[in-house]
Every structure is written in C-alpha cells, then in structure tokens.
C-alpha cells in the first residue's frame, strides 16, 4: 500500500480502522504458523500418550 492510498483510507474510515485492518493482515500469517505448531504438538502428545498406555 503506497502512501497516497494509505492517507486516503485514513481520511475515509479513520486511523483506528486502518490500523486495525493493518494489524489483522499482518498477524494473520503468524496466527497460521502458531496454529500449525499447536496441531503438530497435539499430534506428538497424543502419540506419546498412546505409546505410554500401550507400554504399561
């Protein structure tokens, strides 16, 4: 987004709305990575618990 379109957006909808939109877009990828990490961790924990219950 160039400076002119940023200023236009701020003047049309206001700074808080533009800032919120920017932050949501920016953090979306980080949230996706965190979600993938949580899913992998869940799989590892489930596998480990399954191995321990079968081993006893």
mmCIF file of the N, C-alpha and C atoms, coordinates in Angstrom:
data_MODEL
# 
_entry.id   MODEL 
# 
loop_
_atom_site.group_PDB 
_atom_site.id 
_atom_site.type_symbol 
_atom_site.label_atom_id 
_atom_site.label_alt_id 
_atom_site.label_comp_id 
_atom_site.label_asym_id 
_atom_site.label_entity_id 
_atom_site.label_seq_id 
_atom_site.pdbx_PDB_ins_code 
_atom_site.Cartn_x 
_atom_site.Cartn_y 
_atom_site.Cartn_z 
_atom_site.occupancy 
_atom_site.B_iso_or_equiv 
_atom_site.pdbx_formal_charge 
_atom_site.auth_seq_id 
_atom_site.auth_comp_id 
_atom_site.auth_asym_id 
_atom_site.auth_atom_id 
_atom_site.pdbx_PDB_model_num 
ATOM 1   N N  . UNK A 1 1  ? 0.852   -1.168  0.000  1.00 0.00 ? 1  UNK A N  1 
ATOM 2   C CA . UNK A 1 1  ? 0.000   0.000   0.000  1.00 0.00 ? 1  UNK A CA 1 
ATOM 3   C C  . UNK A 1 1  ? 0.898   1.231   0.000  1.00 0.00 ? 1  UNK A C  1 
ATOM 4   N N  . UNK A 1 2  ? 0.704   2.092   -0.985 1.00 0.00 ? 2  UNK A N  1 
ATOM 5   C CA . UNK A 1 2  ? 1.534   3.290   -1.052 1.00 0.00 ? 2  UNK A CA 1 
ATOM 6   C C  . UNK A 1 2  ? 0.990   4.374   -0.119 1.00 0.00 ? 2  UNK A C  1 
ATOM 7   N N  . UNK A 1 3  ? 1.756   5.425   0.036  1.00 0.00 ? 3  UNK A N  1 
ATOM 8   C CA . UNK A 1 3  ? 1.432   6.478   0.988  1.00 0.00 ? 3  UNK A CA 1 
ATOM 9   C C  . UNK A 1 3  ? 0.121   7.183   0.658  1.00 0.00 ? 3  UNK A C  1 
ATOM 10  N N  . UNK A 1 4  ? -0.126  7.447   -0.619 1.00 0.00 ? 4  UNK A N  1 
ATOM 11  C CA . UNK A 1 4  ? -1.348  8.149   -1.020 1.00 0.00 ? 4  UNK A CA 1 
ATOM 12  C C  . UNK A 1 4  ? -2.593  7.327   -0.693 1.00 0.00 ? 4  UNK A C  1 
ATOM 13  N N  . UNK A 1 5  ? -2.553  6.038   -0.995 1.00 0.00 ? 5  UNK A N  1 
ATOM 14  C CA . UNK A 1 5  ? -3.727  5.205   -0.706 1.00 0.00 ? 5  UNK A CA 1 
ATOM 15  C C  . UNK A 1 5  ? -3.913  5.021   0.796  1.00 0.00 ? 5  UNK A C  1 
ATOM 16  N N  . UNK A 1 6  ? -2.820  5.013   1.540  1.00 0.00 ? 6  UNK A N  1 
ATOM 17  C CA . UNK A 1 6  ? -2.908  4.926   2.993  1.00 0.00 ? 6  UNK A CA 1 
ATOM 18  C C  . UNK A 1 6  ? -3.582  6.168   3.563  1.00 0.00 ? 6  UNK A C  1 
ATOM 19  N N  . UNK A 1 7  ? -3.164  7.326   3.104  1.00 0.00 ? 7  UNK A N  1 
ATOM 20  C CA . UNK A 1 7  ? -3.769  8.574   3.576  1.00 0.00 ? 7  UNK A CA 1 
ATOM 21  C C  . UNK A 1 7  ? -5.236  8.670   3.175  1.00 0.00 ? 7  UNK A C  1 
ATOM 22  N N  . UNK A 1 8  ? -5.565  8.200   1.981  1.00 0.00 ? 8  UNK A N  1 
ATOM 23  C CA . UNK A 1 8  ? -6.958  8.198   1.536  1.00 0.00 ? 8  UNK A CA 1 
ATOM 24  C C  . UNK A 1 8  ? -7.797  7.298   2.435  1.00 0.00 ? 8  UNK A C  1 
ATOM 25  N N  . UNK A 1 9  ? -7.285  6.119   2.742  1.00 0.00 ? 9  UNK A N  1 
ATOM 26  C CA . UNK A 1 9  ? -8.011  5.195   3.612  1.00 0.00 ? 9  UNK A CA 1 
ATOM 27  C C  . UNK A 1 9  ? -8.218  5.793   4.998  1.00 0.00 ? 9  UNK A C  1 
ATOM 28  N N  . UNK A 1 10 ? -7.192  6.437   5.529  1.00 0.00 ? 10 UNK A N  1 
ATOM 29  C CA . UNK A 1 10 ? -7.301  7.059   6.850  1.00 0.00 ? 10 UNK A CA 1 
ATOM 30  C C  . UNK A 1 10 ? -8.347  8.161   6.834  1.00 0.00 ? 10 UNK A C  1 
ATOM 31  N N  . UNK A 1 11 ? -8.364  8.972   5.789  1.00 0.00 ? 11 UNK A N  1 
ATOM 32  C CA . UNK A 1 11 ? -9.333  10.068  5.729  1.00 0.00 ? 11 UNK A CA 1 
ATOM 33  C C  . UNK A 1 11 ? -10.754 9.563   5.526  1.00 0.00 ? 11 UNK A C  1 
ATOM 34  N N  . UNK A 1 12 ? -10.920 8.415   4.875  1.00 0.00 ? 12 UNK A N  1 
ATOM 35  C CA . UNK A 1 12 ? -12.266 7.901   4.611  1.00 0.00 ? 12 UNK A CA 1 
ATOM 36  C C  . UNK A 1 12 ? -12.852 7.137   5.797  1.00 0.00 ? 12 UNK A C  1 
ATOM 37  N N  . UNK A 1 13 ? -12.074 6.301   6.443  1.00 0.00 ? 13 UNK A N  1 
ATOM 38  C CA . UNK A 1 13 ? -12.626 5.468   7.518  1.00 0.00 ? 13 UNK A CA 1 
ATOM 39  C C  . UNK A 1 13 ? -12.031 5.759   8.888  1.00 0.00 ? 13 UNK A C  1 
ATOM 40  N N  . UNK A 1 14 ? -10.953 6.469   8.954  1.00 0.00 ? 14 UNK A N  1 
ATOM 41  C CA . UNK A 1 14 ? -10.353 6.812   10.234 1.00 0.00 ? 14 UNK A CA 1 
ATOM 42  C C  . UNK A 1 14 ? -9.131  5.965   10.553 1.00 0.00 ? 14 UNK A C  1 
ATOM 43  N N  . UNK A 1 15 ? -8.255  6.561   11.338 1.00 0.00 ? 15 UNK A N  1 
ATOM 44  C CA . UNK A 1 15 ? -6.997  5.915   11.693 1.00 0.00 ? 15 UNK A CA 1 
ATOM 45  C C  . UNK A 1 15 ? -7.184  4.599   12.447 1.00 0.00 ? 15 UNK A C  1 
ATOM 46  N N  . UNK A 1 16 ? -8.069  4.541   13.460 1.00 0.00 ? 16 UNK A N  1 
ATOM 47  C CA . UNK A 1 16 ? -8.204  3.271   14.196 1.00 0.00 ? 16 UNK A CA 1 
ATOM 48  C C  . UNK A 1 16 ? -8.631  2.101   13.307 1.00 0.00 ? 16 UNK A C  1 
ATOM 49  N N  . UNK A 1 17 ? -9.516  2.346   12.357 1.00 0.00 ? 17 UNK A N  1 
ATOM 50  C CA . UNK A 1 17 ? -9.975  1.278   11.466 1.00 0.00 ? 17 UNK A CA 1 
ATOM 51  C C  . UNK A 1 17 ? -8.837  0.822   10.558 1.00 0.00 ? 17 UNK A C  1 
ATOM 52  N N  . UNK A 1 18 ? -8.092  1.763   10.004 1.00 0.00 ? 18 UNK A N  1 
ATOM 53  C CA . UNK A 1 18 ? -6.974  1.417   9.122  1.00 0.00 ? 18 UNK A CA 1 
ATOM 54  C C  . UNK A 1 18 ? -5.913  0.649   9.901  1.00 0.00 ? 18 UNK A C  1 
ATOM 55  N N  . UNK A 1 19 ? -5.605  1.103   11.096 1.00 0.00 ? 19 UNK A N  1 
ATOM 56  C CA . UNK A 1 19 ? -4.610  0.419   11.925 1.00 0.00 ? 19 UNK A CA 1 
ATOM 57  C C  . UNK A 1 19 ? -5.063  -0.998  12.280 1.00 0.00 ? 19 UNK A C  1 
ATOM 58  N N  . UNK A 1 20 ? -6.324  -1.149  12.631 1.00 0.00 ? 20 UNK A N  1 
ATOM 59  C CA . UNK A 1 20 ? -6.856  -2.476  12.951 1.00 0.00 ? 20 UNK A CA 1 
ATOM 60  C C  . UNK A 1 20 ? -6.754  -3.411  11.750 1.00 0.00 ? 20 UNK A C  1 
ATOM 61  N N  . UNK A 1 21 ? -7.123  -2.926  10.579 1.00 0.00 ? 21 UNK A N  1 
ATOM 62  C CA . UNK A 1 21 ? -7.017  -3.739  9.363  1.00 0.00 ? 21 UNK A CA 1 
ATOM 63  C C  . UNK A 1 21 ? -5.584  -4.143  9.082  1.00 0.00 ? 21 UNK A C  1 
ATOM 64  N N  . UNK A 1 22 ? -4.671  -3.203  9.227  1.00 0.00 ? 22 UNK A N  1 
ATOM 65  C CA . UNK A 1 22 ? -3.252  -3.486  9.003  1.00 0.00 ? 22 UNK A CA 1 
ATOM 66  C C  . UNK A 1 22 ? -2.751  -4.567  9.959  1.00 0.00 ? 22 UNK A C  1 
ATOM 67  N N  . UNK A 1 23 ? -3.102  -4.423  11.228 1.00 0.00 ? 23 UNK A N  1 
ATOM 68  C CA . UNK A 1 23 ? -2.640  -5.395  12.219 1.00 0.00 ? 23 UNK A CA 1 
ATOM 69  C C  . UNK A 1 23 ? -3.242  -6.772  11.982 1.00 0.00 ? 23 UNK A C  1 
ATOM 70  N N  . UNK A 1 24 ? -4.516  -6.830  11.597 1.00 0.00 ? 24 UNK A N  1 
ATOM 71  C CA . UNK A 1 24 ? -5.141  -8.125  11.315 1.00 0.00 ? 24 UNK A CA 1 
ATOM 72  C C  . UNK A 1 24 ? -4.457  -8.823  10.150 1.00 0.00 ? 24 UNK A C  1 
ATOM 73  N N  . UNK A 1 25 ? -4.157  -8.085  9.113  1.00 0.00 ? 25 UNK A N  1 
ATOM 74  C CA . UNK A 1 25 ? -3.484  -8.670  7.947  1.00 0.00 ? 25 UNK A CA 1 
ATOM 75  C C  . UNK A 1 25 ? -2.077  -9.125  8.321  1.00 0.00 ? 25 UNK A C  1 
ATOM 76  N N  . UNK A 1 26 ? -1.387  -8.297  9.077  1.00 0.00 ? 26 UNK A N  1 
ATOM 77  C CA . UNK A 1 26 ? -0.006  -8.606  9.439  1.00 0.00 ? 26 UNK A CA 1 
ATOM 78  C C  . UNK A 1 26 ? 0.105   -9.836  10.338 1.00 0.00 ? 26 UNK A C  1 
ATOM 79  N N  . UNK A 1 27 ? -0.821  -9.958  11.282 1.00 0.00 ? 27 UNK A N  1 
ATOM 80  C CA . UNK A 1 27 ? -0.750  -11.062 12.237 1.00 0.00 ? 27 UNK A CA 1 
ATOM 81  C C  . UNK A 1 27 ? -1.383  -12.347 11.723 1.00 0.00 ? 27 UNK A C  1 
ATOM 82  N N  . UNK A 1 28 ? -2.076  -12.290 10.596 1.00 0.00 ? 28 UNK A N  1 
ATOM 83  C CA . UNK A 1 28 ? -2.732  -13.485 10.072 1.00 0.00 ? 28 UNK A CA 1 
ATOM 84  C C  . UNK A 1 28 ? -1.735  -14.614 9.816  1.00 0.00 ? 28 UNK A C  1 
ATOM 85  N N  . UNK A 1 29 ? -0.621  -14.304 9.190  1.00 0.00 ? 29 UNK A N  1 
ATOM 86  C CA . UNK A 1 29 ? 0.378   -15.340 8.904  1.00 0.00 ? 29 UNK A CA 1 
ATOM 87  C C  . UNK A 1 29 ? 0.975   -15.900 10.186 1.00 0.00 ? 29 UNK A C  1 
ATOM 88  N N  . UNK A 1 30 ? 1.205   -15.041 11.146 1.00 0.00 ? 30 UNK A N  1 
ATOM 89  C CA . UNK A 1 30 ? 1.752   -15.518 12.416 1.00 0.00 ? 30 UNK A CA 1 
ATOM 90  C C  . UNK A 1 30 ? 0.768   -16.447 13.115 1.00 0.00 ? 30 UNK A C  1 
ATOM 91  N N  . UNK A 1 31 ? -0.506  -16.118 13.038 1.00 0.00 ? 31 UNK A N  1 
ATOM 92  C CA . UNK A 1 31 ? -1.515  -16.980 13.642 1.00 0.00 ? 31 UNK A CA 1 
ATOM 93  C C  . UNK A 1 31 ? -1.578  -18.331 12.942 1.00 0.00 ? 31 UNK A C  1 
ATOM 94  N N  . UNK A 1 32 ? -1.416  -18.344 11.632 1.00 0.00 ? 32 UNK A N  1 
ATOM 95  C CA . UNK A 1 32 ? -1.411  -19.604 10.888 1.00 0.00 ? 32 UNK A CA 1 
ATOM 96  C C  . UNK A 1 32 ? -0.237  -20.480 11.312 1.00 0.00 ? 32 UNK A C  1 
ATOM 97  N N  . UNK A 1 33 ? 0.933   -19.881 11.478 1.00 0.00 ? 33 UNK A N  1 
ATOM 98  C CA . UNK A 1 33 ? 2.115   -20.633 11.916 1.00 0.00 ? 33 UNK A CA 1 
ATOM 99  C C  . UNK A 1 33 ? 1.904   -21.177 13.326 1.00 0.00 ? 33 UNK A C  1 
ATOM 100 N N  . UNK A 1 34 ? 1.344   -20.363 14.211 1.00 0.00 ? 34 UNK A N  1 
ATOM 101 C CA . UNK A 1 34 ? 1.076   -20.833 15.570 1.00 0.00 ? 34 UNK A CA 1 
ATOM 102 C C  . UNK A 1 34 ? 0.063   -21.972 15.569 1.00 0.00 ? 34 UNK A C  1 
ATOM 103 N N  . UNK A 1 35 ? -0.953  -21.865 14.732 1.00 0.00 ? 35 UNK A N  1 
ATOM 104 C CA . UNK A 1 35 ? -1.956  -22.922 14.638 1.00 0.00 ? 35 UNK A CA 1 
ATOM 105 C C  . UNK A 1 35 ? -1.325  -24.233 14.173 1.00 0.00 ? 35 UNK A C  1 
ATOM 106 N N  . UNK A 1 36 ? -0.454  -24.163 13.168 1.00 0.00 ? 36 UNK A N  1 
ATOM 107 C CA . UNK A 1 36 ? 0.238   -25.364 12.690 1.00 0.00 ? 36 UNK A CA 1 
ATOM 108 C C  . UNK A 1 36 ? 1.103   -25.969 13.794 1.00 0.00 ? 36 UNK A C  1 
ATOM 109 N N  . UNK A 1 37 ? 1.787   -25.128 14.541 1.00 0.00 ? 37 UNK A N  1 
ATOM 110 C CA . UNK A 1 37 ? 2.638   -25.615 15.630 1.00 0.00 ? 37 UNK A CA 1 
ATOM 111 C C  . UNK A 1 37 ? 1.811   -26.306 16.702 1.00 0.00 ? 37 UNK A C  1 
ATOM 112 N N  . UNK A 1 38 ? 0.672   -25.736 17.037 1.00 0.00 ? 38 UNK A N  1 
ATOM 113 C CA . UNK A 1 38 ? -0.198  -26.336 18.043 1.00 0.00 ? 38 UNK A CA 1 
ATOM 114 C C  . UNK A 1 38 ? -0.730  -27.679 17.561 1.00 0.00 ? 38 UNK A C  1 
ATOM 115 N N  . UNK A 1 39 ? -1.093  -27.765 16.292 1.00 0.00 ? 39 UNK A N  1 
ATOM 116 C CA . UNK A 1 39 ? -1.595  -29.027 15.744 1.00 0.00 ? 39 UNK A CA 1 
ATOM 117 C C  . UNK A 1 39 ? -0.511  -30.108 15.787 1.00 0.00 ? 39 UNK A C  1 
ATOM 118 N N  . UNK A 1 40 ? 0.721   -29.752 15.419 1.00 0.00 ? 40 UNK A N  1 
ATOM 119 C CA . UNK A 1 40 ? 1.824   -30.716 15.457 1.00 0.00 ? 40 UNK A CA 1 
ATOM 120 C C  . UNK A 1 40 ? 2.113   -31.150 16.889 1.00 0.00 ? 40 UNK A C  1 
ATOM 121 N N  . UNK A 1 41 ? 2.093   -30.208 17.804 1.00 0.00 ? 41 UNK A N  1 
ATOM 122 C CA . UNK A 1 41 ? 2.338   -30.524 19.210 1.00 0.00 ? 41 UNK A CA 1 
ATOM 123 C C  . UNK A 1 41 ? 1.257   -31.458 19.751 1.00 0.00 ? 41 UNK A C  1 
ATOM 124 N N  . UNK A 1 42 ? 0.021   -31.206 19.363 1.00 0.00 ? 42 UNK A N  1 
ATOM 125 C CA . UNK A 1 42 ? -1.080  -32.080 19.773 1.00 0.00 ? 42 UNK A CA 1 
ATOM 126 C C  . UNK A 1 42 ? -0.871  -33.500 19.266 1.00 0.00 ? 42 UNK A C  1 
ATOM 127 N N  . UNK A 1 43 ? -0.434  -33.631 18.014 1.00 0.00 ? 43 UNK A N  1 
ATOM 128 C CA . UNK A 1 43 ? -0.170  -34.955 17.445 1.00 0.00 ? 43 UNK A CA 1 
ATOM 129 C C  . UNK A 1 43 ? 0.943   -35.672 18.204 1.00 0.00 ? 43 UNK A C  1 
ATOM 130 N N  . UNK A 1 44 ? 2.005   -34.952 18.526 1.00 0.00 ? 44 UNK A N  1 
ATOM 131 C CA . UNK A 1 44 ? 3.132   -35.548 19.249 1.00 0.00 ? 44 UNK A CA 1 
ATOM 132 C C  . UNK A 1 44 ? 2.696   -35.998 20.641 1.00 0.00 ? 44 UNK A C  1 
ATOM 133 N N  . UNK A 1 45 ? 1.934   -35.162 21.325 1.00 0.00 ? 45 UNK A N  1 
ATOM 134 C CA . UNK A 1 45 ? 1.473   -35.517 22.670 1.00 0.00 ? 45 UNK A CA 1 
ATOM 135 C C  . UNK A 1 45 ? 0.551   -36.726 22.615 1.00 0.00 ? 45 UNK A C  1 
ATOM 136 N N  . UNK A 1 46 ? -0.360  -36.740 21.649 1.00 0.00 ? 46 UNK A N  1 
ATOM 137 C CA . UNK A 1 46 ? -1.277  -37.872 21.511 1.00 0.00 ? 46 UNK A CA 1 
ATOM 138 C C  . UNK A 1 46 ? -0.515  -39.158 21.230 1.00 0.00 ? 46 UNK A C  1 
ATOM 139 N N  . UNK A 1 47 ? 0.470   -39.094 20.347 1.00 0.00 ? 47 UNK A N  1 
ATOM 140 C CA . UNK A 1 47 ? 1.275   -40.269 20.020 1.00 0.00 ? 47 UNK A CA 1 
ATOM 141 C C  . UNK A 1 47 ? 2.047   -40.751 21.246 1.00 0.00 ? 47 UNK A C  1 
ATOM 142 N N  . UNK A 1 48 ? 2.636   -39.816 21.977 1.00 0.00 ? 48 UNK A N  1 
ATOM 143 C CA . UNK A 1 48 ? 3.412   -40.168 23.169 1.00 0.00 ? 48 UNK A CA 1 
ATOM 144 C C  . UNK A 1 48 ? 2.524   -40.810 24.227 1.00 0.00 ? 48 UNK A C  1 
ATOM 145 N N  . UNK A 1 49 ? 1.335   -40.261 24.435 1.00 0.00 ? 49 UNK A N  1 
ATOM 146 C CA . UNK A 1 49 ? 0.413   -40.827 25.419 1.00 0.00 ? 49 UNK A CA 1 
ATOM 147 C C  . UNK A 1 49 ? -0.046  -42.218 24.996 1.00 0.00 ? 49 UNK A C  1 
ATOM 148 N N  . UNK A 1 50 ? -0.248  -42.410 23.702 1.00 0.00 ? 50 UNK A N  1 
ATOM 149 C CA . UNK A 1 50 ? -0.661  -43.713 23.186 1.00 0.00 ? 50 UNK A CA 1 
ATOM 150 C C  . UNK A 1 50 ? 0.444   -44.748 23.391 1.00 0.00 ? 50 UNK A C  1 
ATOM 151 N N  . UNK A 1 51 ? 1.686   -44.347 23.127 1.00 0.00 ? 51 UNK A N  1 
ATOM 152 C CA . UNK A 1 51 ? 2.822   -45.252 23.322 1.00 0.00 ? 51 UNK A CA 1 
ATOM 153 C C  . UNK A 1 51 ? 2.971   -45.636 24.787 1.00 0.00 ? 51 UNK A C  1 
ATOM 154 N N  . UNK A 1 52 ? 2.787   -44.671 25.678 1.00 0.00 ? 52 UNK A N  1 
ATOM 155 C CA . UNK A 1 52 ? 2.928   -44.945 27.110 1.00 0.00 ? 52 UNK A CA 1 
ATOM 156 C C  . UNK A 1 52 ? 1.819   -45.855 27.613 1.00 0.00 ? 52 UNK A C  1 
ATOM 157 N N  . UNK A 1 53 ? 0.601   -45.680 27.108 1.00 0.00 ? 53 UNK A N  1 
ATOM 158 C CA . UNK A 1 53 ? -0.505  -46.516 27.583 1.00 0.00 ? 53 UNK A CA 1 
ATOM 159 C C  . UNK A 1 53 ? -0.392  -47.945 27.055 1.00 0.00 ? 53 UNK A C  1 
ATOM 160 N N  . UNK A 1 54 ? 0.197   -48.126 25.879 1.00 0.00 ? 54 UNK A N  1 
ATOM 161 C CA . UNK A 1 54 ? 0.380   -49.465 25.327 1.00 0.00 ? 54 UNK A CA 1 
ATOM 162 C C  . UNK A 1 54 ? 1.588   -50.159 25.949 1.00 0.00 ? 54 UNK A C  1 
ATOM 163 N N  . UNK A 1 55 ? 2.517   -49.374 26.451 1.00 0.00 ? 55 UNK A N  1 
ATOM 164 C CA . UNK A 1 55 ? 3.727   -49.938 27.034 1.00 0.00 ? 55 UNK A CA 1 
ATOM 165 C C  . UNK A 1 55 ? 3.527   -50.462 28.440 1.00 0.00 ? 55 UNK A C  1 
ATOM 166 N N  . UNK A 1 56 ? 2.490   -50.023 29.127 1.00 0.00 ? 56 UNK A N  1 
ATOM 167 C CA . UNK A 1 56 ? 2.268   -50.438 30.523 1.00 0.00 ? 56 UNK A CA 1 
ATOM 168 C C  . UNK A 1 56 ? 1.510   -51.706 30.625 1.00 0.00 ? 56 UNK A C  1 
# 
